[in-house]
Amino acid sequence: MRTIDWVDGAVEIIDQTVLPKEVRVLRLHTVPELVAAIQSLAVRGAPALGVAGAFGVALAARVHADDPQALTAAVARVETARPTAVNLARGVRRAAALLPRGPEAVLAEACAIRDEEVAASRAMASRGADLIVELCGNRSRLLTHCNTGGLAAVTLGTALGVVFELHQRGLLGGVIASETRPLLQGARLTSWELSQRGIAHRVAVDSAGPFLMARGEVDAVILGADRICANGDVINKIGTYAHALGAHRAGIPFVVVAPESTVDTHTPSGDRVPIEDRGAAEITPWSDAVNPAFDVTPHDLVTAIVTDRRVIRP
Ligand code: MRU
């Protein structure tokens, strides 16, 4: 099943807030419903957010066909629902460019974005698997962070798609899923996707990653991105930078897998990217808190970036 799709006049998503306990499908009919789903992370992950943004414009175009002011406001709400993954605003803008041609043209563009992400996942899986074999040989033991599978894209995924491909080729030596505090995308979502495919894996607390690398239990780190800047800096889920430092110290490859739709050549470097802070409630009821949802991994810690079209070695 697709994580996100347009079905009978509404956006259908798998609700990622209730996995792995329950596989629940939500039907979203309005822009406020879609924005709430984006902000609660019911739909999440950079490629899926791009598709969600485009479908959001399709919803807005239907509801506000006769009210240009309301339409503009609705499109802006979708575009700014979350600030960090470049795919969201990019998906919104691409679909919104079709507004003068009417709601059906907008929907067609949104479906094209969905289909492009499906194709991109396939291309990245194959290219990424080739690269891991080149860098680490056969039977590599990989550590991944956050969730970069079909749940974060439309199907298959980015970094986790590479893991699936290596498993299919019989070349996977093991997977450690970093739990990904505080919302546990690794422990809940990545672990669920790996189990669905019958892939043996272990979950580790985020802070164990660099130590496991130092102890020689990891051959490469492979993960996704929410934005890749012009200089190769990688913005991804908080905890990524620590894994990059650990990989550098242990002398193992640090590989990022992301579609071209995540590459943002308009942003020169990571310090220019708005980093979402999700507030204290997700961490602690007892105290004020700082809760950045993403971090910046400087390009010199990145061995390679695999996209659907190329391998970039920053
Ligand atoms: O806050 P999230 O869960 O949307 O963050 C997602 C990530 O950081 C992923 O690693 C990234 O989007 C890559 S998804 C293929």
py3Dmol code that shows the C-alpha trace and the ligand (Angstrom):
import py3Dmol

protein = """\
ATOM      1  CA  MET A   1       0.000   0.000   0.000  1.00  0.00           C
ATOM      2  CA  ARG A   2       1.099   3.563  -0.625  1.00  0.00           C
ATOM      3  CA  THR A   3       1.810   5.713   2.433  1.00  0.00           C
ATOM      4  CA  ILE A   4       0.026   8.626   0.809  1.00  0.00           C
ATOM      5  CA  ASP A   5      -2.296   8.745  -2.167  1.00  0.00           C
ATOM      6  CA  TRP A   6      -5.273  10.494  -3.706  1.00  0.00           C
ATOM      7  CA  VAL A   7      -8.294   8.182  -3.457  1.00  0.00           C
ATOM      8  CA  ASP A   8     -11.855   9.117  -4.481  1.00  0.00           C
ATOM      9  CA  GLY A   9     -11.505  12.854  -3.970  1.00  0.00           C
ATOM     10  CA  ALA A  10      -9.523  12.825  -0.723  1.00  0.00           C
ATOM     11  CA  VAL A  11      -5.966  12.327   0.499  1.00  0.00           C
ATOM     12  CA  GLU A  12      -5.438   8.933   2.123  1.00  0.00           C
ATOM     13  CA  ILE A  13      -2.501   8.393   4.470  1.00  0.00           C
ATOM     14  CA  ILE A  14      -1.288   5.682   6.799  1.00  0.00           C
ATOM     15  CA  ASP A  15      -1.424   7.327  10.241  1.00  0.00           C
ATOM     16  CA  GLN A  16       2.179   7.098  11.464  1.00  0.00           C
ATOM     17  CA  THR A  17       1.338   8.250  14.981  1.00  0.00           C
ATOM     18  CA  VAL A  18      -0.309   4.925  15.876  1.00  0.00           C
ATOM     19  CA  LEU A  19       2.167   2.503  14.252  1.00  0.00           C
ATOM     20  CA  PRO A  20       3.275  -0.157  15.059  1.00  0.00           C
ATOM     21  CA  LYS A  21       0.304  -0.892  17.336  1.00  0.00           C
ATOM     22  CA  GLU A  22      -2.246  -0.240  14.632  1.00  0.00           C
ATOM     23  CA  VAL A  23      -2.317   0.226  10.863  1.00  0.00           C
ATOM     24  CA  ARG A  24      -4.909   2.974  10.499  1.00  0.00           C
ATOM     25  CA  VAL A  25      -5.795   4.751   7.274  1.00  0.00           C
ATOM     26  CA  LEU A  26      -6.921   8.390   7.524  1.00  0.00           C
ATOM     27  CA  ARG A  27      -8.946  10.152   4.842  1.00  0.00           C
ATOM     28  CA  LEU A  28      -8.237  13.892   4.709  1.00  0.00           C
ATOM     29  CA  HIS A  29     -10.831  16.043   2.952  1.00  0.00           C
ATOM     30  CA  THR A  30      -9.776  19.559   3.906  1.00  0.00           C
ATOM     31  CA  VAL A  31      -6.651  21.676   4.165  1.00  0.00           C
ATOM     32  CA  PRO A  32      -6.927  22.037   7.985  1.00  0.00           C
ATOM     33  CA  GLU A  33      -7.114  18.229   8.280  1.00  0.00           C
ATOM     34  CA  LEU A  34      -4.054  17.833   6.061  1.00  0.00           C
ATOM     35  CA  VAL A  35      -2.075  20.513   7.912  1.00  0.00           C
ATOM     36  CA  ALA A  36      -2.917  18.850  11.248  1.00  0.00           C
ATOM     37  CA  ALA A  37      -1.734  15.504   9.866  1.00  0.00           C
ATOM     38  CA  ILE A  38       1.557  17.064   8.736  1.00  0.00           C
ATOM     39  CA  GLN A  39       2.138  18.822  12.060  1.00  0.00           C
ATOM     40  CA  SER A  40       1.327  15.767  14.185  1.00  0.00           C
ATOM     41  CA  LEU A  41       3.624  13.634  11.953  1.00  0.00           C
ATOM     42  CA  ALA A  42       0.732  11.394  10.914  1.00  0.00           C
ATOM     43  CA  VAL A  43       2.365  11.920   7.518  1.00  0.00           C
ATOM     44  CA  ARG A  44       6.097  12.651   7.615  1.00  0.00           C
ATOM     45  CA  GLY A  45       9.446  12.151   5.892  1.00  0.00           C
ATOM     46  CA  ALA A  46      10.726  14.519   3.222  1.00  0.00           C
ATOM     47  CA  PRO A  47       9.478  12.805   0.015  1.00  0.00           C
ATOM     48  CA  ALA A  48       6.049  12.054   1.543  1.00  0.00           C
ATOM     49  CA  LEU A  49       5.792  15.686   2.669  1.00  0.00           C
ATOM     50  CA  GLY A  50       6.394  16.859  -0.890  1.00  0.00           C
ATOM     51  CA  VAL A  51       3.510  14.727  -2.094  1.00  0.00           C
ATOM     52  CA  ALA A  52       1.337  15.820   0.851  1.00  0.00           C
ATOM     53  CA  GLY A  53       2.025  19.465   0.024  1.00  0.00           C
ATOM     54  CA  ALA A  54       1.001  19.005  -3.605  1.00  0.00           C
ATOM     55  CA  PHE A  55      -2.162  17.114  -2.651  1.00  0.00           C
ATOM     56  CA  GLY A  56      -2.887  19.914  -0.153  1.00  0.00           C
ATOM     57  CA  VAL A  57      -2.960  22.405  -3.030  1.00  0.00           C
ATOM     58  CA  ALA A  58      -5.301  20.033  -4.898  1.00  0.00           C
ATOM     59  CA  LEU A  59      -7.653  20.025  -1.886  1.00  0.00           C
ATOM     60  CA  ALA A  60      -7.475  23.824  -1.628  1.00  0.00           C
ATOM     61  CA  ALA A  61      -8.143  24.241  -5.348  1.00  0.00           C
ATOM     62  CA  ARG A  62     -11.373  22.223  -5.061  1.00  0.00           C
ATOM     63  CA  VAL A  63     -12.703  23.856  -1.918  1.00  0.00           C
ATOM     64  CA  HIS A  64     -11.801  27.474  -2.747  1.00  0.00           C
ATOM     65  CA  ALA A  65     -12.272  27.493  -6.518  1.00  0.00           C
ATOM     66  CA  ASP A  66     -14.369  30.696  -6.298  1.00  0.00           C
ATOM     67  CA  ASP A  67     -12.448  32.520  -3.589  1.00  0.00           C
ATOM     68  CA  PRO A  68      -8.905  33.525  -4.650  1.00  0.00           C
ATOM     69  CA  GLN A  69      -8.079  35.095  -1.283  1.00  0.00           C
ATOM     70  CA  ALA A  70      -9.077  31.984   0.673  1.00  0.00           C
ATOM     71  CA  LEU A  71      -7.202  29.845  -1.852  1.00  0.00           C
ATOM     72  CA  THR A  72      -3.982  31.827  -1.404  1.00  0.00           C
ATOM     73  CA  ALA A  73      -4.286  31.597   2.390  1.00  0.00           C
ATOM     74  CA  ALA A  74      -4.931  27.842   2.283  1.00  0.00           C
ATOM     75  CA  VAL A  75      -1.937  27.223   0.027  1.00  0.00           C
ATOM     76  CA  ALA A  76       0.269  29.282   2.374  1.00  0.00           C
ATOM     77  CA  ARG A  77      -0.927  27.221   5.369  1.00  0.00           C
ATOM     78  CA  VAL A  78       0.148  24.006   3.678  1.00  0.00           C
ATOM     79  CA  GLU A  79       3.475  25.464   2.531  1.00  0.00           C
ATOM     80  CA  THR A  80       4.436  26.585   6.038  1.00  0.00           C
ATOM     81  CA  ALA A  81       3.057  23.616   7.994  1.00  0.00           C
ATOM     82  CA  ARG A  82       6.636  22.466   8.710  1.00  0.00           C
ATOM     83  CA  PRO A  83       9.742  24.500   7.839  1.00  0.00           C
ATOM     84  CA  THR A  84      12.731  22.198   7.440  1.00  0.00           C
ATOM     85  CA  ALA A  85      12.184  19.580   4.715  1.00  0.00           C
ATOM     86  CA  VAL A  86      12.507  21.427   1.424  1.00  0.00           C
ATOM     87  CA  ASN A  87      10.163  18.949  -0.272  1.00  0.00           C
ATOM     88  CA  LEU A  88       7.050  20.366   1.394  1.00  0.00           C
ATOM     89  CA  ALA A  89       7.337  23.925   0.093  1.00  0.00           C
ATOM     90  CA  ARG A  90       8.675  22.631  -3.212  1.00  0.00           C
ATOM     91  CA  GLY A  91       5.707  20.273  -3.704  1.00  0.00           C
ATOM     92  CA  VAL A  92       3.295  23.070  -2.811  1.00  0.00           C
ATOM     93  CA  ARG A  93       4.873  25.552  -5.220  1.00  0.00           C
ATOM     94  CA  ARG A  94       5.003  23.065  -8.070  1.00  0.00           C
ATOM     95  CA  ALA A  95       1.312  22.219  -7.719  1.00  0.00           C
ATOM     96  CA  ALA A  96       0.328  25.853  -7.086  1.00  0.00           C
ATOM     97  CA  ALA A  97       1.920  26.879 -10.392  1.00  0.00           C
ATOM     98  CA  LEU A  98      -0.919  24.941 -12.060  1.00  0.00           C
ATOM     99  CA  LEU A  99      -3.712  26.797 -10.227  1.00  0.00           C
ATOM    100  CA  PRO A 100      -4.480  29.096 -13.192  1.00  0.00           C
ATOM    101  CA  ARG A 101      -5.350  25.978 -15.214  1.00  0.00           C
ATOM    102  CA  GLY A 102      -7.906  24.724 -12.676  1.00  0.00           C
ATOM    103  CA  PRO A 103      -8.262  22.005 -10.027  1.00  0.00           C
ATOM    104  CA  GLU A 104      -7.855  19.034 -12.371  1.00  0.00           C
ATOM    105  CA  ALA A 105      -4.504  20.324 -13.663  1.00  0.00           C
ATOM    106  CA  VAL A 106      -3.322  20.811 -10.069  1.00  0.00           C
ATOM    107  CA  LEU A 107      -4.323  17.267  -9.171  1.00  0.00           C
ATOM    108  CA  ALA A 108      -2.555  15.883 -12.242  1.00  0.00           C
ATOM    109  CA  GLU A 109       0.646  17.676 -11.191  1.00  0.00           C
ATOM    110  CA  ALA A 110       0.338  16.343  -7.631  1.00  0.00           C
ATOM    111  CA  CYS A 111      -0.077  12.802  -8.972  1.00  0.00           C
ATOM    112  CA  ALA A 112       2.990  13.337 -11.175  1.00  0.00           C
ATOM    113  CA  ILE A 113       5.016  14.328  -8.081  1.00  0.00           C
ATOM    114  CA  ARG A 114       3.770  11.158  -6.332  1.00  0.00           C
ATOM    115  CA  ASP A 115       4.778   9.010  -9.310  1.00  0.00           C
ATOM    116  CA  GLU A 116       8.193  10.676  -9.574  1.00  0.00           C
ATOM    117  CA  GLU A 117       8.900   9.842  -5.919  1.00  0.00           C
ATOM    118  CA  VAL A 118       7.961   6.203  -6.539  1.00  0.00           C
ATOM    119  CA  ALA A 119      10.383   6.056  -9.482  1.00  0.00           C
ATOM    120  CA  ALA A 120      13.084   7.918  -7.515  1.00  0.00           C
ATOM    121  CA  SER A 121      12.899   5.356  -4.697  1.00  0.00           C
ATOM    122  CA  ARG A 122      13.518   2.511  -7.141  1.00  0.00           C
ATOM    123  CA  ALA A 123      16.519   4.286  -8.689  1.00  0.00           C
ATOM    124  CA  MET A 124      18.065   5.131  -5.302  1.00  0.00           C
ATOM    125  CA  ALA A 125      17.663   1.576  -4.000  1.00  0.00           C
ATOM    126  CA  SER A 126      19.647   0.125  -6.849  1.00  0.00           C
ATOM    127  CA  ARG A 127      22.340   2.834  -7.016  1.00  0.00           C
ATOM    128  CA  GLY A 128      22.700   2.925  -3.232  1.00  0.00           C
ATOM    129  CA  ALA A 129      23.076  -0.839  -2.957  1.00  0.00           C
ATOM    130  CA  ASP A 130      25.810  -0.787  -5.622  1.00  0.00           C
ATOM    131  CA  LEU A 131      27.634   1.924  -3.679  1.00  0.00           C
ATOM    132  CA  ILE A 132      27.434   0.105  -0.339  1.00  0.00           C
ATOM    133  CA  VAL A 133      28.901  -3.013  -1.972  1.00  0.00           C
ATOM    134  CA  GLU A 134      31.658  -0.871  -3.514  1.00  0.00           C
ATOM    135  CA  LEU A 135      32.465   0.787  -0.168  1.00  0.00           C
ATOM    136  CA  CYS A 136      31.982  -2.126   2.251  1.00  0.00           C
ATOM    137  CA  GLY A 137      31.954  -5.341   0.247  1.00  0.00           C
ATOM    138  CA  ASN A 138      29.360  -8.060   0.762  1.00  0.00           C
ATOM    139  CA  ARG A 139      27.347  -8.703   3.944  1.00  0.00           C
ATOM    140  CA  SER A 140      27.689  -5.166   5.300  1.00  0.00           C
ATOM    141  CA  ARG A 141      26.325  -4.315   8.754  1.00  0.00           C
ATOM    142  CA  LEU A 142      24.471  -1.006   8.518  1.00  0.00           C
ATOM    143  CA  LEU A 143      23.258   1.510  11.066  1.00  0.00           C
ATOM    144  CA  THR A 144      20.328   3.708  10.067  1.00  0.00           C
ATOM    145  CA  HIS A 145      18.552   6.563  11.810  1.00  0.00           C
ATOM    146  CA  CYS A 146      14.967   7.834  11.829  1.00  0.00           C
ATOM    147  CA  ASN A 147      12.635   6.254   9.267  1.00  0.00           C
ATOM    148  CA  THR A 148      13.467   6.417   5.591  1.00  0.00           C
ATOM    149  CA  GLY A 149      11.315   3.576   4.284  1.00  0.00           C
ATOM    150  CA  GLY A 150       8.078   3.516   2.347  1.00  0.00           C
ATOM    151  CA  LEU A 151       6.416   5.373   5.223  1.00  0.00           C
ATOM    152  CA  ALA A 152       8.663   8.391   4.621  1.00  0.00           C
ATOM    153  CA  ALA A 153       8.257   8.293   0.852  1.00  0.00           C
ATOM    154  CA  VAL A 154       5.321   6.825  -1.089  1.00  0.00           C
ATOM    155  CA  THR A 155       6.664   3.311  -1.391  1.00  0.00           C
ATOM    156  CA  LEU A 156      10.061   1.677  -0.783  1.00  0.00           C
ATOM    157  CA  GLY A 157      11.901   4.751   0.588  1.00  0.00           C
ATOM    158  CA  THR A 158      15.381   6.243   0.459  1.00  0.00           C
ATOM    159  CA  ALA A 159      18.093   4.808   2.756  1.00  0.00           C
ATOM    160  CA  LEU A 160      15.848   1.991   3.934  1.00  0.00           C
ATOM    161  CA  GLY A 161      15.078   1.191   0.291  1.00  0.00           C
ATOM    162  CA  VAL A 162      18.805   0.513  -0.101  1.00  0.00           C
ATOM    163  CA  VAL A 163      18.685  -1.794   2.932  1.00  0.00           C
ATOM    164  CA  PHE A 164      15.718  -3.659   1.392  1.00  0.00           C
ATOM    165  CA  GLU A 165      17.590  -3.975  -1.911  1.00  0.00           C
ATOM    166  CA  LEU A 166      20.731  -5.346  -0.221  1.00  0.00           C
ATOM    167  CA  HIS A 167      18.572  -7.847   1.670  1.00  0.00           C
ATOM    168  CA  GLN A 168      16.971  -8.944  -1.590  1.00  0.00           C
ATOM    169  CA  ARG A 169      20.394  -9.399  -3.168  1.00  0.00           C
ATOM    170  CA  GLY A 170      21.491 -11.492  -0.151  1.00  0.00           C
ATOM    171  CA  LEU A 171      24.187  -8.942   0.687  1.00  0.00           C
ATOM    172  CA  LEU A 172      22.986  -7.584   4.024  1.00  0.00           C
ATOM    173  CA  GLY A 173      25.005  -8.516   7.100  1.00  0.00           C
ATOM    174  CA  GLY A 174      22.776  -6.816   9.683  1.00  0.00           C
ATOM    175  CA  VAL A 175      20.824  -3.671  10.510  1.00  0.00           C
ATOM    176  CA  ILE A 176      20.802  -1.498  13.590  1.00  0.00           C
ATOM    177  CA  ALA A 177      17.875   0.926  13.748  1.00  0.00           C
ATOM    178  CA  SER A 178      18.693   3.925  15.891  1.00  0.00           C
ATOM    179  CA  GLU A 179      15.563   4.522  17.981  1.00  0.00           C
ATOM    180  CA  THR A 180      15.301   8.263  17.131  1.00  0.00           C
ATOM    181  CA  ARG A 181      14.258  10.159  20.210  1.00  0.00           C
ATOM    182  CA  PRO A 182      11.840  11.655  21.040  1.00  0.00           C
ATOM    183  CA  LEU A 183       9.172  10.331  18.647  1.00  0.00           C
ATOM    184  CA  LEU A 184      10.835   6.964  17.953  1.00  0.00           C
ATOM    185  CA  GLN A 185      10.643   6.877  14.160  1.00  0.00           C
ATOM    186  CA  GLY A 186      13.429   4.273  14.264  1.00  0.00           C
ATOM    187  CA  ALA A 187      12.112   2.069  17.071  1.00  0.00           C
ATOM    188  CA  ARG A 188       8.491   2.219  15.900  1.00  0.00           C
ATOM    189  CA  LEU A 189       8.485   2.780  12.137  1.00  0.00           C
ATOM    190  CA  THR A 190      11.800   1.468  10.783  1.00  0.00           C
ATOM    191  CA  SER A 191      11.575  -1.592  12.999  1.00  0.00           C
ATOM    192  CA  TRP A 192       7.992  -2.194  11.791  1.00  0.00           C
ATOM    193  CA  GLU A 193       8.957  -1.875   8.123  1.00  0.00           C
ATOM    194  CA  LEU A 194      11.927  -4.221   8.550  1.00  0.00           C
ATOM    195  CA  SER A 195       9.722  -6.759  10.343  1.00  0.00           C
ATOM    196  CA  GLN A 196       7.101  -6.545   7.581  1.00  0.00           C
ATOM    197  CA  ARG A 197       9.797  -7.643   5.139  1.00  0.00           C
ATOM    198  CA  GLY A 198      11.198 -10.335   7.425  1.00  0.00           C
ATOM    199  CA  ILE A 199      14.555  -8.566   7.856  1.00  0.00           C
ATOM    200  CA  ALA A 200      16.349  -9.347  11.135  1.00  0.00           C
ATOM    201  CA  HIS A 201      17.433  -6.184  12.935  1.00  0.00           C
ATOM    202  CA  ARG A 202      18.202  -4.683  16.316  1.00  0.00           C
ATOM    203  CA  VAL A 203      17.083  -1.352  17.767  1.00  0.00           C
ATOM    204  CA  ALA A 204      19.672   0.694  19.679  1.00  0.00           C
ATOM    205  CA  VAL A 205      19.254   3.881  21.695  1.00  0.00           C
ATOM    206  CA  ASP A 206      20.536   6.865  19.717  1.00  0.00           C
ATOM    207  CA  SER A 207      23.492   7.478  22.008  1.00  0.00           C
ATOM    208  CA  ALA A 208      24.753   3.896  21.483  1.00  0.00           C
ATOM    209  CA  GLY A 209      25.438   4.523  17.778  1.00  0.00           C
ATOM    210  CA  PRO A 210      28.934   6.057  17.966  1.00  0.00           C
ATOM    211  CA  PHE A 211      30.031   3.462  20.551  1.00  0.00           C
ATOM    212  CA  LEU A 212      28.797   0.547  18.429  1.00  0.00           C
ATOM    213  CA  MET A 213      30.775   2.016  15.528  1.00  0.00           C
ATOM    214  CA  ALA A 214      33.877   2.359  17.712  1.00  0.00           C
ATOM    215  CA  ARG A 215      33.469  -1.269  18.803  1.00  0.00           C
ATOM    216  CA  GLY A 216      33.542  -2.394  15.166  1.00  0.00           C
ATOM    217  CA  GLU A 217      29.899  -3.503  14.942  1.00  0.00           C
ATOM    218  CA  VAL A 218      28.936  -1.219  12.056  1.00  0.00           C
ATOM    219  CA  ASP A 219      30.390  -1.160   8.521  1.00  0.00           C
ATOM    220  CA  ALA A 220      28.545   1.961   7.337  1.00  0.00           C
ATOM    221  CA  VAL A 221      25.926   4.488   8.410  1.00  0.00           C
ATOM    222  CA  ILE A 222      23.130   5.002   5.895  1.00  0.00           C
ATOM    223  CA  LEU A 223      20.325   7.501   6.373  1.00  0.00           C
ATOM    224  CA  GLY A 224      18.155  10.083   4.618  1.00  0.00           C
ATOM    225  CA  ALA A 225      17.870  13.861   4.464  1.00  0.00           C
ATOM    226  CA  ASP A 226      15.278  16.591   4.756  1.00  0.00           C
ATOM    227  CA  ARG A 227      17.372  19.054   2.827  1.00  0.00           C
ATOM    228  CA  ILE A 228      20.765  18.944   1.120  1.00  0.00           C
ATOM    229  CA  CYS A 229      22.359  22.357   0.750  1.00  0.00           C
ATOM    230  CA  ALA A 230      24.399  23.630  -2.178  1.00  0.00           C
ATOM    231  CA  ASN A 231      27.677  22.951  -0.326  1.00  0.00           C
ATOM    232  CA  GLY A 232      26.648  19.387   0.568  1.00  0.00           C
ATOM    233  CA  ASP A 233      25.627  20.053   4.184  1.00  0.00           C
ATOM    234  CA  VAL A 234      22.940  17.566   5.170  1.00  0.00           C
ATOM    235  CA  ILE A 235      19.909  18.459   7.282  1.00  0.00           C
ATOM    236  CA  ASN A 236      18.292  15.383   8.796  1.00  0.00           C
ATOM    237  CA  LYS A 237      16.605  14.100  11.952  1.00  0.00           C
ATOM    238  CA  ILE A 238      18.246  15.170  15.222  1.00  0.00           C
ATOM    239  CA  GLY A 239      20.930  12.642  16.117  1.00  0.00           C
ATOM    240  CA  THR A 240      22.311  12.400  12.585  1.00  0.00           C
ATOM    241  CA  TYR A 241      25.278  14.666  13.356  1.00  0.00           C
ATOM    242  CA  ALA A 242      26.331  12.467  16.306  1.00  0.00           C
ATOM    243  CA  HIS A 243      26.270   9.393  14.046  1.00  0.00           C
ATOM    244  CA  ALA A 244      28.360  11.273  11.454  1.00  0.00           C
ATOM    245  CA  LEU A 245      30.955  12.159  14.085  1.00  0.00           C
ATOM    246  CA  GLY A 246      30.976   8.551  15.265  1.00  0.00           C
ATOM    247  CA  ALA A 247      31.429   7.267  11.722  1.00  0.00           C
ATOM    248  CA  HIS A 248      34.268   9.723  11.082  1.00  0.00           C
ATOM    249  CA  ARG A 249      36.068   8.680  14.252  1.00  0.00           C
ATOM    250  CA  ALA A 250      35.559   4.969  13.471  1.00  0.00           C
ATOM    251  CA  GLY A 251      36.689   5.462   9.860  1.00  0.00           C
ATOM    252  CA  ILE A 252      33.551   4.017   8.293  1.00  0.00           C
ATOM    253  CA  PRO A 253      31.462   5.448   5.407  1.00  0.00           C
ATOM    254  CA  PHE A 254      28.613   7.843   6.162  1.00  0.00           C
ATOM    255  CA  VAL A 255      26.154   7.616   3.270  1.00  0.00           C
ATOM    256  CA  VAL A 256      23.113   9.818   2.696  1.00  0.00           C
ATOM    257  CA  VAL A 257      20.331   8.681   0.359  1.00  0.00           C
ATOM    258  CA  ALA A 258      17.808  11.267  -0.828  1.00  0.00           C
ATOM    259  CA  PRO A 259      15.960  12.118  -4.029  1.00  0.00           C
ATOM    260  CA  GLU A 260      16.866  15.136  -6.169  1.00  0.00           C
ATOM    261  CA  SER A 261      13.648  16.707  -4.795  1.00  0.00           C
ATOM    262  CA  THR A 262      15.506  17.081  -1.469  1.00  0.00           C
ATOM    263  CA  VAL A 263      18.546  18.816  -3.004  1.00  0.00           C
ATOM    264  CA  ASP A 264      18.236  22.576  -2.423  1.00  0.00           C
ATOM    265  CA  THR A 265      20.813  24.471  -4.434  1.00  0.00           C
ATOM    266  CA  HIS A 266      19.204  27.782  -3.413  1.00  0.00           C
ATOM    267  CA  THR A 267      20.358  27.327   0.184  1.00  0.00           C
ATOM    268  CA  PRO A 268      24.138  27.689   0.304  1.00  0.00           C
ATOM    269  CA  SER A 269      24.832  25.939   3.624  1.00  0.00           C
ATOM    270  CA  GLY A 270      23.229  24.313   6.634  1.00  0.00           C
ATOM    271  CA  ASP A 271      23.370  27.369   8.874  1.00  0.00           C
ATOM    272  CA  ARG A 272      20.733  28.996   6.615  1.00  0.00           C
ATOM    273  CA  VAL A 273      18.094  26.294   7.082  1.00  0.00           C
ATOM    274  CA  PRO A 274      15.185  26.881   9.483  1.00  0.00           C
ATOM    275  CA  ILE A 275      15.337  24.075  12.048  1.00  0.00           C
ATOM    276  CA  GLU A 276      11.954  23.152  13.469  1.00  0.00           C
ATOM    277  CA  ASP A 277      11.743  23.178  17.274  1.00  0.00           C
ATOM    278  CA  ARG A 278       8.828  21.015  18.385  1.00  0.00           C
ATOM    279  CA  GLY A 279       8.513  22.323  21.921  1.00  0.00           C
ATOM    280  CA  ALA A 280       8.843  20.831  25.386  1.00  0.00           C
ATOM    281  CA  ALA A 281       5.715  18.649  25.514  1.00  0.00           C
ATOM    282  CA  GLU A 282       7.282  15.934  23.338  1.00  0.00           C
ATOM    283  CA  ILE A 283      10.195  15.583  25.766  1.00  0.00           C
ATOM    284  CA  THR A 284       9.162  16.394  29.302  1.00  0.00           C
ATOM    285  CA  PRO A 285       6.156  17.596  31.283  1.00  0.00           C
ATOM    286  CA  TRP A 286       8.460  18.730  34.125  1.00  0.00           C
ATOM    287  CA  SER A 287      10.620  21.416  32.629  1.00  0.00           C
ATOM    288  CA  ASP A 288      11.176  23.866  29.831  1.00  0.00           C
ATOM    289  CA  ALA A 289      13.121  22.199  27.007  1.00  0.00           C
ATOM    290  CA  VAL A 290      14.901  22.717  23.717  1.00  0.00           C
ATOM    291  CA  ASN A 291      13.679  20.254  21.086  1.00  0.00           C
ATOM    292  CA  PRO A 292      15.276  20.736  17.653  1.00  0.00           C
ATOM    293  CA  ALA A 293      13.762  18.142  15.329  1.00  0.00           C
ATOM    294  CA  PHE A 294      16.727  18.214  12.928  1.00  0.00           C
ATOM    295  CA  ASP A 295      20.447  18.891  12.891  1.00  0.00           C
ATOM    296  CA  VAL A 296      23.096  19.901  10.373  1.00  0.00           C
ATOM    297  CA  THR A 297      25.824  17.471   9.351  1.00  0.00           C
ATOM    298  CA  PRO A 298      28.697  19.404   7.736  1.00  0.00           C
ATOM    299  CA  HIS A 299      29.544  18.184   4.245  1.00  0.00           C
ATOM    300  CA  ASP A 300      33.080  17.138   5.168  1.00  0.00           C
ATOM    301  CA  LEU A 301      31.646  14.334   7.341  1.00  0.00           C
ATOM    302  CA  VAL A 302      29.630  12.924   4.422  1.00  0.00           C
ATOM    303  CA  THR A 303      31.211  10.145   2.347  1.00  0.00           C
ATOM    304  CA  ALA A 304      28.578  10.162  -0.392  1.00  0.00           C
ATOM    305  CA  ILE A 305      25.086  11.369  -1.223  1.00  0.00           C
ATOM    306  CA  VAL A 306      23.089   8.990  -3.405  1.00  0.00           C
ATOM    307  CA  THR A 307      20.194  10.501  -5.349  1.00  0.00           C
ATOM    308  CA  ASP A 308      17.925   9.040  -8.017  1.00  0.00           C
ATOM    309  CA  ARG A 309      20.267  10.473 -10.656  1.00  0.00           C
ATOM    310  CA  ARG A 310      23.818  10.493  -9.279  1.00  0.00           C
ATOM    311  CA  VAL A 311      26.313   9.888  -6.506  1.00  0.00           C
ATOM    312  CA  ILE A 312      27.677  13.129  -5.034  1.00  0.00           C
ATOM    313  CA  ARG A 313      30.918  12.958  -3.036  1.00  0.00           C
ATOM    314  CA  PRO A 314      30.953  16.291  -1.161  1.00  0.00           C
TER     315      PRO A 314
END
"""
ligand_1 = """\
15
MRU
O 10.329 14.665 11.591
P 10.310 13.634 10.497
O 9.940 12.283 10.973
O 9.473 14.093 9.321
O 11.808 13.560 10.004
C 12.114 12.710 8.944
C 13.558 12.566 8.703
O 14.365 13.241 9.264
C 13.974 11.590 7.660
O 15.215 11.046 7.968
C 14.078 12.308 6.320
O 12.878 12.969 6.012
C 14.415 11.379 5.233
S 12.972 10.543 4.702
C 13.263 9.513 3.458
"""
view = py3Dmol.view(width=600, height=400)
view.addModel(protein, "pdb")
view.setStyle({"model": 0}, {"cartoon": {"style": "trace"}})
view.addModel(ligand_1, "xyz")
view.setStyle({"model": 1}, {"stick": {}})
view.zoomTo()
view.show()
